Amino acid sequence: MRKLILSSAFLLSSSLHAFNVGFNQGWLNDSYAHQWSDRSYDEREAARVLDLAKNAGANTLRMWLFEGPATTSLLWNNGQVSGLSSEFVRNFEHFLRAAKSREIQVYVTLFDANTLKNFATTELRDRWWNLMNNRNGARTSFEKNALTPLLAILYSAEFRATVFGLDVMNEIDAAVAEFRFQNSWTGANQFTCGIRSVVQSKRGSRTAIPVTASIGWPTIPLYHRGAANIILDPNPHYSCVDFWDIHFYSDSGTIENCAKIGQLARNYGKKVYLGEFGQKSKSFDHGLQLRAAQKFVRNAKSCGFSGALAWRLTDARAAEARFSYEAFGSARPAYHFIRSWNRAQ
């Protein structure tokens, strides 16, 4: 029988031994960067997505909060973060309640490094450079006026048991590759450690929310070092994260240096998750997706990973349907594999 965590203890430190396969959703519908606004937030779609995850036996669903350079979730004033939008707070809390009612933990991701190369204006470029490098106190303003009230929600008695963890930045290595941090990984680790310190400081009497900065399959042409080698450095630095989250895409389900990554985590007394996995091919092919998913899950478990999150549960964009586990209104064979896997744990 599938085991669920309903206490304030986080999955990483629990006695849960089953290798659960969850999902990434990221954003609802096609609402990247504005999914939490009243105009875009879709309560019925939120319920449908959560029901899909629940039906597959998933304990965890990864959602993004401040993705995109022009995110509507943050308020800005003269280059400083002045707060969270009231729409974000209202709709995100609704989502957490819906997840809680289904006994699903939400894994929250703050930023997305893959879009930080796409600045429509100089103002946006400077805004994010300053935040990431704490120039003119921009990151301090984010920590005080956005992260702190966010943590008040996440640490609340109502929601703490519903929070799996916090990913500072999706595929932070892409931002390093694009020179968005001063001093490369030194700057990226300062950013991650700084946010983790705030998360730790706001815990009160509750179990601290574990923090990571995920490493991914970089889409940056000039950066081909590979996620496995970055983790093995180790980056993000072990002092800045509570667990590692690594992403792999391939048609074969191969996890590069899989055993070494598992051993690295054990050496530092941490856990590692396959935070995203999926096919690399652009083909919409049930068999290909199924074979890749089966290999990824089995490889991750055999190498000592603690869980895996498939990309992506469902996607409104037809061009991205190849990644979806539910596409064009139907659950795909790989979805049923995950459901069977979780039921057997």
Secondary structure as the mmCIF struct_conf table of DSSP 4:
data_model
#
loop_
_struct_conf.conf_type_id
_struct_conf.id
_struct_conf.beg_label_comp_id
_struct_conf.beg_label_asym_id
_struct_conf.beg_label_seq_id
_struct_conf.end_label_comp_id
_struct_conf.end_label_asym_id
_struct_conf.end_label_seq_id
BEND BEND1 SER A 7 ALA A 9
HELX_RH_3T_P HELX_RH_3T_P1 LEU A 11 SER A 13
BEND BEND2 SER A 14 SER A 15
BEND BEND3 ALA A 18 ALA A 18
STRN STRN1 VAL A 21 GLY A 26
BEND BEND4 TRP A 27 LEU A 28
TURN_TY1_P TURN_TY1_P1 ASN A 29 ASP A 30
TURN_TY1_P TURN_TY1_P2 TYR A 32 TRP A 36
BEND BEND5 SER A 37 SER A 37
TURN_TY1_P TURN_TY1_P3 ASP A 38 SER A 40
HELX_RH_AL_P HELX_RH_AL_P1 GLU A 43 ASN A 55
TURN_TY1_P TURN_TY1_P4 ALA A 56 GLY A 57
BEND BEND6 ASN A 59 ASN A 59
STRN STRN2 THR A 60 TRP A 64
BEND BEND7 LEU A 65 PHE A 66
BEND BEND8 GLY A 68 GLY A 68
TURN_TY1_P TURN_TY1_P5 PRO A 69 ALA A 70
BEND BEND9 THR A 72 SER A 73
STRN STRN3 LEU A 74 ASN A 77
TURN_TY1_P TURN_TY1_P6 ASN A 78 GLY A 79
STRN STRN4 GLN A 80 LEU A 84
HELX_RH_AL_P HELX_RH_AL_P2 SER A 86 SER A 101
TURN_TY1_P TURN_TY1_P7 ARG A 102 GLU A 103
STRN STRN5 GLN A 105 ASP A 112
HELX_RH_3T_P HELX_RH_3T_P2 ALA A 113 THR A 115
TURN_TY1_P TURN_TY1_P8 LEU A 116 LYS A 117
BEND BEND10 ALA A 120 THR A 121
HELX_RH_AL_P HELX_RH_AL_P3 THR A 122 ASN A 133
TURN_TY1_P TURN_TY1_P9 ASN A 134 ASN A 134
HELX_RH_3T_P HELX_RH_3T_P3 ARG A 135 GLY A 137
HELX_RH_AL_P HELX_RH_AL_P4 ALA A 138 PHE A 142
HELX_RH_PI_P HELX_RH_PI_P1 GLU A 143 LEU A 147
HELX_RH_AL_P HELX_RH_AL_P5 THR A 148 LEU A 154
TURN_TY1_P TURN_TY1_P10 TYR A 155 TYR A 155
BEND BEND11 SER A 156 SER A 156
TURN_TY1_P TURN_TY1_P11 ALA A 157 PHE A 159
HELX_RH_3T_P HELX_RH_3T_P4 ARG A 160 THR A 162
STRN STRN6 VAL A 163 ASN A 170
TURN_TY1_P TURN_TY1_P12 GLU A 171 GLU A 171
HELX_RH_AL_P HELX_RH_AL_P6 ILE A 172 ALA A 177
TURN_TY1_P TURN_TY1_P13 GLU A 178 PHE A 179
BEND BEND12 PHE A 181 PHE A 181
TURN_TY1_P TURN_TY1_P14 GLN A 182 ASN A 183
HELX_RH_AL_P HELX_RH_AL_P7 SER A 184 SER A 201
TURN_TY1_P TURN_TY1_P15 LYS A 202 LYS A 202
TURN_TY1_P TURN_TY1_P16 GLY A 204 SER A 205
BEND BEND13 ARG A 206 ARG A 206
HELX_LH_PP_P HELX_LH_PP_P1 THR A 207 PRO A 210
STRN STRN7 VAL A 211 THR A 212
STRN STRN8 ILE A 215 ILE A 215
TURN_TY1_P TURN_TY1_P17 PRO A 221 LEU A 222
BEND BEND14 ARG A 225 ARG A 225
HELX_RH_AL_P HELX_RH_AL_P8 ALA A 227 LEU A 232
TURN_TY1_P TURN_TY1_P18 ASP A 233 PRO A 234
BEND BEND15 ASN A 235 PRO A 236
TURN_TY1_P TURN_TY1_P19 TYR A 238 CYS A 240
BEND BEND16 ASP A 242 ASP A 242
STRN STRN9 PHE A 243 TYR A 249
BEND BEND17 ASP A 251 SER A 252
TURN_TY1_P TURN_TY1_P20 GLU A 256 ASN A 257
HELX_RH_AL_P HELX_RH_AL_P9 CYS A 258 ASN A 267
TURN_TY1_P TURN_TY1_P21 TYR A 268 GLY A 269
STRN STRN10 LYS A 271 GLY A 278
BEND BEND18 SER A 281 SER A 281
HELX_RH_AL_P HELX_RH_AL_P10 HIS A 286 SER A 302
TURN_TY1_P TURN_TY1_P22 CYS A 303 GLY A 304
STRN STRN11 ALA A 308 TRP A 311
BEND BEND19 LEU A 313 LEU A 313
STRN STRN12 THR A 314 THR A 314
BEND BEND20 ALA A 316 ALA A 316
HELX_RH_3T_P HELX_RH_3T_P5 ALA A 318 PHE A 323
BEND BEND21 TYR A 325 TYR A 325
STRN STRN13 GLU A 326 ALA A 327
TURN_TY1_P TURN_TY1_P23 PHE A 328 GLY A 329
STRN STRN14 SER A 330 ALA A 331
HELX_RH_AL_P HELX_RH_AL_P11 PRO A 333 ALA A 344
#
